[in-house]
Amino acid sequence: MKKVFFVDDEPLIAQGLSSITDWHNYGIEIAGSANDGETALQRIKEEPVDLLITDIMMPRMNGLELIRRVKQIHPRTRFIVLSGYEEFEYVKVGITLGIENYILKPINIDELESTIRHIRGDWEREELNMFRYEEDWRVLRSNILQRWVLGEIEGQEFKHRAELLGIPLNYKYVQALVYRIISQEKPISRLYRLHGLSEECGVIAREAISAEDEVICFPDADEDLVMLYVSNDPEHEQHVLENVPATAKRISELTGLSVWAVSSALSSDFQGVQDSYKQAKQMFQRYLVSGEDKIIYMSPSFIEAEERRPVVWDQEEYIKLLIEGKPEPVVEFIESVLPGAFQSSVIQRSDCLNMAIQLMLSAKDMEDRPDYSEVFAALARINTLHGLIQHVISVVQRSLANRENVQQEYSGHVAILIDQVKEHYAEELSLKTLSQKLDMHPNYLGQLFQQEVGLSFSDYVNQYRIEKATQLLIHTDQKTAEIAASVGYIDTSYFYRQFKKYAGVSPTELRHMYTK
């Protein structure tokens, strides 16, 4: 999905652009916004975007200079210029810089959407031109297939793309199988060229089916190998399922790694492949692998063998060990309690994650300024109990190390600011307003805060609010919008962006990981 970034020195315009049209309809996601050119440039350096919509007349760096600078580092970025000024000189300069359009304020929505459609057409033509390069062709084919199984492409568009890309559509039945190759050390993409590996695995899968049938194989965004077995024979499903373990074994022999295979129920509607794929992927979200088996296979009829039961562990003893601060006993406790609680080869992910998160949060909550992103961001990528244990140990060890650092005493003015945040984080907090109360220049006070705390005042406020929101998401049933408002965010979409930035996952993803 393409990314767009907004820049305007009027905050209402910068924020309002996100809701002026349905960007997702154009295959575009919002990467963020800024109120001046310098801030925007720093953000874009860190995270490139495909489309930049910017005002011209702004403080610190105007829009034309911003465009020049962005083109130097990301030449493929496209630009739309907004302005309340009609001087032709600005238009001429913008044209020489290669802008897509120059739109006057107030913004004409029809003109903006027309420009976006034009840019999207250019993007699609650029993608199709990449056919001459074999690897790029594979990537484009994989991207189209991913959009298809995720339900992100219209039927007519997919039919047209399928014809160009050689994707077979003349079959009645489709069954999704997803093979996850488990690597403890590195992502699979660091070990193999995914599209080349996908083709090799597709050859292996075709050996187990009849000549009249076909396998569509591609890697998805999670680096899983998706195999869509298509056929006109309703008895095709049984034959495919019988051969899944053998296919998984061949893939394991090819890679030298464990393979976790998940199948879904047969779909009699070729257009309903999304349900088949979703059913298979949900199994990875619900379970973890705890054994040492090289091949793990879960069919649609899989029923967890181990009876669900509450996990009991001595949290009080663990807290005492954390307070003592000695890493070795803490690690020994983690290594004994997590494996001891789960014995079967495939276990409920929620049970493990709940316990793991409690172990990590108990340690993080003892820090002065805990960083929760390292707790949650990696959880969705962990597939094994062993990997989860190593993640917990790593987070807890860093937490203990952070506590060993000598905490400096803050100066009086900075201490007052920190107290204000703790007492009034749910209210409007402005460094400018607080600096007036302290009779200090806001720039000087901001520099003093940054120097002593190591964060800007706004980052500190956002981080503190996200910490409070995290606790509410985990320990209450409040709706996300209510939590956002209770910690000081009136704009729910802005809360989502800030939460993802500081916690590493969205509020919804965090709640799915941690079942109360």
C-alpha positions as a printed NumPy array, in Angstrom:
array([[  0.   ,   0.   ,   0.   ],
       [  1.267,   3.479,  -0.889],
       [  1.875,   6.115,   1.806],
       [  0.877,   9.788,   1.947],
       [  2.17 ,  12.541,   4.258],
       [  0.542,  15.957,   4.887],
       [  2.315,  19.235,   5.698],
       [  0.532,  22.478,   6.576],
       [  1.242,  25.131,   9.2  ],
       [ -2.469,  25.218,   9.999],
       [ -2.97 ,  22.135,  12.251],
       [ -6.65 ,  21.799,  11.364],
       [ -5.804,  21.505,   7.677],
       [ -2.937,  19.057,   8.267],
       [ -5.189,  16.83 ,  10.378],
       [ -8.275,  17.391,   8.228],
       [ -6.595,  16.091,   5.094],
       [ -6.661,  12.602,   6.602],
       [-10.475,  12.593,   6.547],
       [-11.122,  14.672,   3.424],
       [-11.405,  11.493,   1.334],
       [-11.265,   7.721,   1.771],
       [ -7.563,   7.178,   1.115],
       [ -7.836,   3.401,   1.459],
       [-10.073,   3.319,  -1.617],
       [ -7.043,   4.5  ,  -3.574],
       [ -4.681,   1.989,  -1.99 ],
       [ -3.064,   4.705,   0.137],
       [ -2.411,   4.75 ,   3.883],
       [ -1.693,   7.871,   5.942],
       [  1.904,   8.   ,   7.183],
       [  1.44 ,  11.162,   9.294],
       [  1.435,  14.946,   9.212],
       [  3.567,  17.921,  10.255],
       [  3.113,  21.649,  10.679],
       [  6.4  ,  22.834,   9.157],
       [  8.866,  21.754,   6.491],
       [ 11.799,  20.867,   8.748],
       [  9.747,  18.492,  10.898],
       [  8.268,  16.908,   7.782],
       [ 11.711,  16.398,   6.249],
       [ 13.02 ,  14.616,   9.333],
       [  9.972,  12.321,   9.421],
       [ 10.268,  11.508,   5.709],
       [ 13.989,  10.766,   6.069],
       [ 13.068,   8.146,   8.661],
       [ 10.065,   6.762,   6.775],
       [  9.872,   7.432,   2.999],
       [  6.462,   8.178,   1.512],
       [  5.044,   7.87 ,  -1.986],
       [  2.979,  11.063,  -1.98 ],
       [  3.611,  14.381,  -0.205],
       [  0.832,  16.984,   0.015],
       [  2.267,  20.279,   1.259],
       [  1.451,  23.92 ,   1.769],
       [  3.904,  26.472,   0.3  ],
       [  4.075,  29.287,   2.83 ],
       [  5.267,  27.763,   6.112],
       [  7.727,  28.722,   8.863],
       [ 11.261,  27.222,   9.13 ],
       [ 11.164,  25.681,   5.642],
       [  8.642,  26.459,   2.908],
       [  6.941,  23.822,   0.793],
       [  9.048,  24.328,  -2.34 ],
       [ 12.304,  23.886,  -0.42 ],
       [ 10.829,  20.802,   1.25 ],
       [ 10.034,  19.327,  -2.174],
       [ 13.597,  20.002,  -3.373],
       [ 15.074,  18.29 ,  -0.338],
       [ 12.746,  15.274,  -0.497],
       [ 13.453,  14.755,  -4.218],
       [ 17.169,  14.543,  -3.407],
       [ 16.704,  11.632,  -1.002],
       [ 13.559,   9.963,  -2.444],
       [ 13.331,  10.771,  -6.177],
       [ 10.235,   8.612,  -6.746],
       [  8.064,  10.595,  -4.308],
       [  5.198,  12.508,  -5.934],
       [  3.931,  15.913,  -4.807],
       [  0.734,  17.949,  -4.604],
       [  1.05 ,  21.616,  -3.573],
       [ -1.61 ,  23.497,  -1.59 ],
       [ -1.646,  27.255,  -1.146],
       [ -3.82 ,  30.247,  -0.51 ],
       [ -1.559,  32.288,  -2.748],
       [ -2.213,  32.615,  -6.462],
       [  1.103,  34.198,  -7.516],
       [  2.189,  32.609, -10.758],
       [  5.827,  32.558,  -9.628],
       [  5.063,  29.807,  -7.127],
       [  3.278,  27.803,  -9.792],
       [  6.26 ,  28.096, -12.169],
       [  8.731,  26.945,  -9.525],
       [  6.476,  24.072,  -8.532],
       [  6.169,  22.954, -12.163],
       [  9.951,  22.909, -12.575],
       [ 10.158,  20.695,  -9.482],
       [  7.768,  18.181, -11.029],
       [  4.64 ,  18.568,  -8.893],
       [  1.517,  16.626,  -9.894],
       [ -0.9  ,  19.513,  -9.282],
       [ -1.246,  22.912,  -7.626],
       [ -4.506,  23.179,  -5.645],
       [ -5.747,  26.439,  -4.138],
       [ -7.31 ,  26.693,  -0.701],
       [-10.074,  26.062,   0.205],
       [ -9.399,  22.631,  -1.244],
       [-11.644,  21.416,  -4.042],
       [-12.232,  17.773,  -3.107],
       [-13.16 ,  16.737,  -6.673],
       [ -9.932,  18.2  ,  -8.021],
       [ -7.895,  16.532,  -5.275],
       [ -9.485,  13.124,  -5.904],
       [ -9.007,  13.506,  -9.644],
       [ -5.306,  14.187,  -9.063],
       [ -5.016,  11.154,  -6.774],
       [ -6.635,   8.929,  -9.415],
       [ -4.161,  10.228, -11.981],
       [ -1.214,   9.513,  -9.662],
       [ -2.573,   6.043,  -8.875],
       [ -2.783,   5.328, -12.595],
       [  0.859,   6.34 , -12.964],
       [  1.814,   4.035, -10.094],
       [ -0.007,   1.117, -11.703],
       [  1.631,   1.765, -15.078],
       [  5.008,   1.845, -13.36 ],
       [  4.259,  -1.513, -11.737],
       [  3.227,  -3.063, -15.06 ],
       [  6.375,  -1.742, -16.764],
       [  8.424,  -3.8  , -14.337],
       [  7.34 ,  -6.998, -16.119],
       [ 10.555,  -6.941, -18.158],
       [ 12.467,  -7.801, -14.994],
       [ 11.786, -11.37 , -13.863],
       [ 12.179, -10.785, -10.12 ],
       [ 10.033,  -7.652, -10.258],
       [  7.394,  -9.635, -12.142],
       [  7.342, -12.189,  -9.332],
       [  6.972,  -9.435,  -6.744],
       [  4.091,  -7.822,  -8.629],
       [  2.358, -11.189,  -9.054],
       [  2.78 , -11.879,  -5.35 ],
       [  1.423,  -8.431,  -4.439],
       [ -1.682,  -8.967,  -6.58 ],
       [ -2.25 , -12.4  ,  -5.03 ],
       [ -1.832, -10.951,  -1.542],
       [ -4.4  ,  -8.255,  -2.314],
       [ -6.717, -10.966,  -3.604],
       [ -6.566, -13.271,  -0.564],
       [ -6.924, -10.245,   1.73 ],
       [ -9.99 ,  -8.996,  -0.162],
       [ -8.266,  -5.719,  -1.073],
       [ -8.823,  -5.868,  -4.845],
       [-12.047,  -5.61 ,  -6.837],
       [-13.107,  -8.642,  -8.862],
       [-12.869,  -6.943, -12.255],
       [ -9.448,  -5.495, -11.524],
       [ -8.175,  -8.849, -10.281],
       [ -9.492, -10.615, -13.397],
       [ -7.652,  -8.151, -15.607],
       [ -4.416,  -8.471, -13.603],
       [ -4.733, -12.272, -13.476],
       [ -4.805, -12.433, -17.273],
       [ -1.628, -10.341, -17.493],
       [  0.147, -12.324, -14.775],
       [ -0.853, -15.837, -15.798],
       [ -2.925, -16.555, -12.683],
       [ -5.408, -19.383, -13.47 ],
       [ -9.056, -18.557, -12.791],
       [-10.876, -21.375, -14.649],
       [-11.297, -23.655, -11.61 ],
       [-14.332, -24.293,  -9.391],
       [-12.649, -25.185,  -6.093],
       [ -9.811, -23.657,  -4.116],
       [ -8.122, -24.665,  -0.892],
       [ -5.584, -22.539,   0.968],
       [ -2.609, -24.107,   2.72 ],
       [ -0.078, -21.94 ,   4.486],
       [  3.414, -23.172,   5.303],
       [  5.348, -21.253,   7.95 ],
       [  9.084, -21.972,   7.96 ],
       [ 10.303, -21.448,  11.517],
       [ 13.65 , -19.76 ,  11.986],
       [ 14.721, -18.891,  15.532],
       [ 17.711, -16.742,  14.554],
       [ 16.829, -14.669,  11.492],
       [ 13.73 , -13.818,   9.421],
       [ 13.276, -16.195,   6.492],
       [ 13.782, -13.304,   4.073],
       [ 17.32 , -12.927,   5.436],
       [ 18.06 , -16.578,   4.645],
       [ 16.313, -17.032,   1.287],
       [ 14.975, -15.036,  -1.64 ],
       [ 11.318, -15.556,  -0.786],
       [  9.993, -15.539,  -4.335],
       [ 12.625, -18.028,  -5.487],
       [ 11.908, -20.247,  -2.464],
       [  8.195, -19.949,  -3.203],
       [  8.728, -21.229,  -6.75 ],
       [ 10.788, -24.194,  -5.514],
       [  8.097, -25.09 ,  -2.978],
       [  5.46 , -24.754,  -5.679],
       [  7.318, -27.384,  -7.737],
       [  7.339, -29.711,  -4.695],
       [  3.595, -29.191,  -4.144],
       [  2.738, -29.907,  -7.811],
       [  4.371, -33.319,  -7.593],
       [  1.596, -34.442,  -5.216],
       [ -1.412, -33.426,  -7.332],
       [ -2.897, -34.559, -10.639],
       [ -1.973, -32.933, -13.941],
       [ -5.477, -31.444, -14.254],
       [ -5.057, -29.418, -11.067],
       [ -2.833, -26.458, -10.248],
       [ -1.008, -24.811,  -7.341],
       [ -0.644, -21.05 ,  -7.03 ],
       [  2.26 , -20.39 ,  -4.672],
       [  3.475, -17.037,  -3.3  ],
       [  4.932, -15.511,  -0.104],
       [  2.64 , -13.237,   1.909],
       [  3.466, -10.202,   4.056],
       [  4.243, -12.437,   7.062],
       [  6.835, -14.368,   4.996],
       [  4.592, -17.443,   5.008],
       [  4.374, -19.564,   1.851],
       [  0.765, -19.567,   0.64 ],
       [ -0.298, -22.423,  -1.628],
       [ -3.699, -22.209,  -3.264],
       [ -4.62 , -25.663,  -4.589],
       [ -7.218, -25.237,  -7.362],
       [ -9.256, -27.951,  -9.042],
       [-12.524, -28.826, -10.755],
       [-12.772, -32.056,  -8.756],
       [-14.743, -31.883,  -5.449],
       [-12.745, -34.926,  -4.202],
       [ -9.563, -32.898,  -4.614],
       [ -9.543, -31.81 ,  -0.951],
       [ -8.911, -35.251,   0.547],
       [ -6.009, -35.961,  -1.774],
       [ -4.388, -32.621,  -0.976],
       [ -4.729, -33.05 ,   2.786],
       [ -3.223, -36.532,   2.641],
       [ -0.112, -35.11 ,   0.987],
       [  0.396, -32.052,   3.229],
       [  2.791, -33.771,   5.715],
       [  4.901, -35.126,   2.857],
       [  5.048, -31.709,   1.195],
       [  5.975, -30.063,   4.508],
       [  8.719, -32.66 ,   5.008],
       [ 10.19 , -31.889,   1.576],
       [ 10.195, -28.17 ,   2.368],
       [ 11.881, -28.876,   5.702],
       [ 14.557, -30.95 ,   3.93 ],
       [ 15.049, -28.144,   1.419],
       [ 15.516, -25.454,   4.078],
       [ 16.832, -27.468,   7.025],
       [ 14.222, -25.799,   9.241],
       [ 10.997, -26.806,  10.965],
       [  7.83 , -26.319,   8.951],
       [  4.404, -25.534,  10.386],
       [  1.629, -26.344,   7.893],
       [ -1.974, -25.198,   8.286],
       [ -4.826, -26.056,   5.936],
       [ -8.312, -24.639,   5.611],
       [-11.639, -26.04 ,   4.494],
       [-12.276, -26.376,   0.755],
       [-14.026, -23.392,  -0.792],
       [-16.531, -24.136,  -3.533],
       [-16.56 , -20.467,  -4.55 ],
       [-13.329, -19.495,  -6.271],
       [-14.042, -15.871,  -5.438],
       [-14.352, -16.79 ,  -1.739],
       [-10.674, -17.633,  -1.365],
       [-10.372, -14.875,   1.265],
       [-12.288, -16.978,   3.803],
       [-10.126, -20.015,   3.118],
       [ -6.912, -18.023,   3.546],
       [ -8.176, -16.215,   6.655],
       [ -9.148, -19.509,   8.291],
       [ -5.643, -20.897,   7.791],
       [ -3.87 , -17.758,   9.021],
       [ -5.981, -17.593,  12.165],
       [ -4.428, -20.859,  13.354],
       [ -1.008, -19.17 ,  13.531],
       [ -2.564, -16.377,  15.582],
       [ -4.163, -18.821,  18.036],
       [ -1.326, -21.251,  18.699],
       [  2.38 , -21.585,  19.473],
       [  4.677, -24.517,  18.803],
       [  6.256, -25.836,  22.007],
       [  7.928, -29.082,  20.917],
       [ 10.978, -29.912,  18.822],
       [  9.078, -31.572,  15.951],
       [ 10.376, -30.748,  12.464],
       [  6.889, -31.008,  10.955],
       [  3.742, -29.595,  12.573],
       [  0.457, -29.993,  10.687],
       [ -2.907, -28.575,  11.687],
       [ -6.011, -29.371,   9.636],
       [ -9.45 , -27.702,   9.787],
       [-10.55 , -30.443,  12.195],
       [ -7.698, -29.737,  14.634],
       [ -8.877, -29.818,  18.249],
       [ -6.518, -28.882,  21.031],
       [ -5.667, -32.075,  22.899],
       [ -4.677, -30.433,  26.158],
       [ -7.535, -29.28 ,  28.358],
       [ -7.551, -25.529,  28.985],
       [ -6.769, -24.758,  32.604],
       [ -5.723, -21.685,  34.563],
       [ -1.975, -21.179,  34.711],
       [ -0.85 , -20.75 ,  38.311],
       [  2.556, -19.346,  39.175],
       [  4.106, -17.607,  42.174],
       [  3.935, -13.971,  41.13 ],
       [  4.874, -12.772,  44.621],
       [  8.129, -14.773,  44.518],
       [  8.885, -13.351,  41.078],
       [  8.348,  -9.761,  42.266],
       [ 10.748, -10.386,  45.151],
       [ 13.399, -11.582,  42.704],
       [ 12.858,  -8.485,  40.559],
       [ 13.21 ,  -6.224,  43.56 ],
       [ 16.485,  -7.922,  44.484],
       [ 17.626,  -7.16 ,  40.951],
       [ 19.945, -10.154,  40.398],
       [ 19.583, -11.354,  36.777],
       [ 20.512, -15.038,  37.277],
       [ 17.684, -16.004,  39.694],
       [ 15.182, -14.056,  37.585],
       [ 16.21 , -15.88 ,  34.405],
       [ 16.082, -19.237,  36.193],
       [ 12.541, -18.452,  37.383],
       [ 11.381, -17.548,  33.845],
       [ 13.015, -20.639,  32.323],
       [ 11.298, -22.876,  34.845],
       [  7.821, -21.369,  35.001],
       [  7.026, -20.901,  31.286],
       [  7.977, -24.37 ,  29.942],
       [  6.563, -26.02 ,  33.051],
       [  3.121, -24.549,  32.454],
       [  2.722, -25.854,  28.904],
       [  3.397, -29.486,  27.965],
       [  1.742, -30.262,  24.607],
       [  3.452, -29.776,  21.223],
       [  0.945, -27.106,  20.093],
       [ -0.46 , -24.75 ,  22.714],
       [ -2.871, -21.833,  22.958],
       [ -1.019, -18.631,  22.115],
       [ -3.204, -16.502,  24.424],
       [ -2.296, -18.584,  27.492],
       [  1.431, -18.224,  26.826],
       [  1.256, -14.558,  25.887],
       [ -0.775, -13.617,  28.937],
       [  1.804, -15.186,  31.204],
       [  4.766, -13.802,  29.241],
       [  3.323, -10.279,  29.226],
       [  2.761, -10.413,  32.98 ],
       [  6.39 , -11.44 ,  33.48 ],
       [  7.639,  -8.588,  31.291],
       [  5.283,  -5.896,  32.603],
       [  6.154,  -6.754,  36.203],
       [  9.743,  -5.849,  35.354],
       [  8.953,  -2.831,  33.132],
       [  6.652,  -1.256,  35.724],
       [  9.626,  -0.923,  38.07 ],
       [ 11.459,   1.331,  35.592],
       [ 11.269,   5.095,  35.804],
       [ 10.294,   5.516,  32.135],
       [  9.348,   2.094,  30.733],
       [  9.433,   1.524,  26.978],
       [  6.509,  -0.792,  26.274],
       [  7.237,  -1.1  ,  22.547],
       [  9.897,  -3.741,  23.189],
       [  7.351,  -5.79 ,  25.153],
       [  4.648,  -5.973,  22.498],
       [  6.186,  -5.243,  19.088],
       [  7.888,  -8.64 ,  18.675],
       [  5.085, -10.853,  20.014],
       [  3.178, -11.243,  16.765],
       [  6.336, -12.541,  15.032],
       [  7.069, -15.246,  17.639],
       [  5.999, -18.782,  16.674],
       [  7.555, -21.027,  19.314],
       [  7.527, -21.299,  23.079],
       [ 11.334, -21.252,  23.006],
       [ 11.306, -17.976,  21.067],
       [  8.814, -16.491,  23.518],
       [ 10.967, -17.47 ,  26.508],
       [ 14.041, -15.876,  24.925],
       [ 12.078, -12.684,  24.235],
       [ 10.855, -12.488,  27.845],
       [ 14.362, -13.035,  29.2  ],
       [ 15.814, -10.385,  26.878],
       [ 13.212,  -7.759,  27.861],
       [ 13.508,  -8.487,  31.595],
       [ 17.326,  -8.419,  31.52 ],
       [ 17.31 ,  -5.021,  29.802],
       [ 14.789,  -3.779,  32.351],
       [ 17.023,  -4.861,  35.235],
       [ 19.995,  -3.175,  33.553],
       [ 18.028,   0.061,  33.111],
       [ 17.215,   0.112,  36.816],
       [ 20.893,  -0.139,  37.68 ],
       [ 21.58 ,   3.174,  35.969],
       [ 21.805,   5.987,  38.503],
       [ 18.74 ,   8.175,  38.27 ],
       [ 19.683,  11.844,  38.221],
       [ 17.849,  14.447,  40.258],
       [ 15.853,  16.809,  38.088],
       [ 16.118,  20.558,  38.479],
       [ 13.174,  22.332,  40.081],
       [ 11.597,  23.544,  36.848],
       [ 11.867,  20.167,  35.101],
       [ 10.523,  18.389,  38.186],
       [  7.489,  20.697,  38.115],
       [  6.848,  19.85 ,  34.457],
       [  7.028,  16.123,  35.184],
       [  4.61 ,  16.507,  38.093],
       [  2.238,  18.453,  35.841],
       [  2.266,  15.623,  33.302],
       [  1.581,  12.985,  35.958],
       [ -1.29 ,  14.976,  37.464],
       [ -2.842,  16.43 ,  34.297],
       [ -1.897,  14.049,  31.459],
       [ -5.574,  13.704,  30.487],
       [ -5.868,  17.466,  29.95 ],
       [ -4.467,  19.888,  27.393],
       [ -0.75 ,  20.211,  28.112],
       [  1.314,  22.884,  26.427],
       [  4.926,  23.79 ,  27.078],
       [  4.05 ,  27.362,  26.14 ],
       [  1.3  ,  27.592,  28.777],
       [  3.398,  25.925,  31.473],
       [  6.389,  28.139,  30.691],
       [  4.227,  31.22 ,  31.344],
       [  3.362,  29.856,  34.79 ],
       [  7.056,  29.348,  35.485],
       [  7.942,  32.753,  33.989],
       [ 10.441,  31.186,  31.573],
       [ 10.886,  31.288,  27.815],
       [  9.318,  28.119,  26.309],
       [ 12.328,  27.423,  24.06 ],
       [ 14.743,  27.539,  26.987],
       [ 12.447,  25.416,  29.153],
       [ 12.086,  22.896,  26.331],
       [ 15.865,  22.656,  25.904],
       [ 16.301,  22.203,  29.65 ],
       [ 13.711,  19.418,  29.692],
       [ 15.314,  17.672,  26.713],
       [ 18.757,  17.886,  28.294],
       [ 17.718,  16.423,  31.657],
       [ 15.047,  13.917,  30.634],
       [ 16.422,  12.826,  27.27 ],
       [ 13.085,  13.381,  25.527],
       [ 11.274,  16.392,  24.168],
       [  8.367,  17.555,  26.317],
       [  5.8  ,  16.46 ,  23.715],
       [  7.405,  12.998,  23.405],
       [  7.394,  12.631,  27.188],
       [  3.693,  13.554,  27.372],
       [  2.786,  11.139,  24.572],
       [  4.834,   8.327,  26.087],
       [  3.25 ,   8.836,  29.512],
       [ -0.24 ,   8.859,  28.004],
       [  0.46 ,   5.683,  26.034],
       [  1.711,   3.972,  29.214],
       [ -1.605,   4.796,  30.919],
       [ -3.577,   3.68 ,  27.867],
       [ -1.659,   0.401,  27.786],
       [ -2.7  ,  -0.423,  31.334],
       [ -6.347,   0.418,  30.572],
       [ -6.345,  -1.728,  27.433],
       [ -4.915,  -4.687,  29.327],
       [ -6.855,  -4.482,  32.566],
       [-10.26 ,  -3.022,  31.564],
       [-12.999,  -3.589,  28.994],
       [-13.27 ,   0.093,  28.077],
       [-13.688,   0.893,  24.402],
       [-10.619,   2.239,  22.643],
       [-12.253,   5.612,  21.969],
       [-13.09 ,   5.981,  25.681],
       [ -9.531,   5.12 ,  26.662],
       [ -8.163,   7.616,  24.135],
       [-10.289,  10.392,  25.611],
       [ -9.426,   9.425,  29.19 ],
       [ -5.695,   9.832,  28.544],
       [ -5.96 ,  13.119,  26.667],
       [ -6.585,  12.241,  22.993],
       [ -9.774,  13.696,  21.547],
       [ -8.917,  12.542,  18.017],
       [ -9.117,   8.722,  18.057],
       [ -7.214,   8.316,  14.772],
       [ -4.366,  10.437,  16.175],
       [ -4.383,   8.218,  19.282],
       [ -4.036,   5.123,  17.095],
       [ -1.037,   6.619,  15.296],
       [  0.666,   7.665,  18.527],
       [ -0.023,   4.316,  20.173],
       [  1.502,   2.418,  17.241],
       [  4.513,   4.747,  17.347],
       [  5.266,   4.321,  21.056],
       [  3.969,   0.789,  21.753],
       [  4.96 ,  -0.827,  18.479],
       [  1.501,  -2.329,  17.883],
       [ -2.01 ,  -0.93 ,  17.517],
       [ -4.418,  -0.882,  20.502],
       [ -6.459,  -3.643,  18.86 ],
       [ -3.397,  -5.822,  18.278],
       [ -2.301,  -5.348,  21.899],
       [ -5.7  ,  -6.466,  23.207],
       [ -5.658,  -9.508,  20.959],
       [ -2.248, -10.45 ,  22.351],
       [ -3.301, -10.002,  25.945],
       [ -6.596, -11.581,  26.979],
       [ -7.654, -10.307,  30.375]])
